[in-house]
């Protein structure tokens, strides 16, 4: 299998992808730079699907109330794709930070995230000595397959509900999540309940706890679905409710 290393080079810009970067995840977004991907190895034949993918790393968009440490995935294939990616963290001089582990919130490193035609996102997490020195990432496409379920062009939105089905703030202790699909096709999504840290100035905000709410959930075309909060998700909501920095994010999956 041919492996593609995509180096992400600096460009001064803020990135917004169909509202997917909007988090409401806490105060204090910091001025930052987006990173533009370019392929360092050409591929053909069996790698055709992988060639359809390109990436941007956005440590901080510089826009208030947006998620930090975002990987923007652009797919020019008409099929929805499920990539398996791996990452190396880089410092501001493009040197590899060998002790920093890179993982993801939505599972693009495990084949769990489905990337539709157009743009989608994952969220990166860094851990280990040097985690606060990450300025960029190098992405390796390990494999890419056609997704079992096609994804729509729009982000599936989430709304926290109380035990009576009424809308409440995501910072409160909610009992269910309503999913809304604007697209013309049914989609399958998972829900992540994310707790964010409160970093000092100059450090990007990071997901410190990620809990799945429910399982893989079908959402009908131009319709809604309600997922109850139970088990580990209920415990996480009880523990983190009324705090300053949480998000409820739905993502296309399989």
Secondary structure, DSSP 8 states (H G I E B T S, - for coil): ---EEEEEEEE------TTTTB----S------EEEEEESS---GGGHHHHTEEEEEES--SSTTB-SSEEEEEE-SSS-EEEEEEEEEE-TTS-B-TT-EEEESS-TTTT-B-B-SEEEEEEEEEESTTGGG--EEEEEEEEEEE-SS---SS--EEEEE-TTS-B--TTS--SEEEEE--SSS-EEEEEEEEEE----TTS---EEEEEEEEEEEEE-TT-EEEEE--HHHHHHHHHHTT-S-EEEEEEEB-
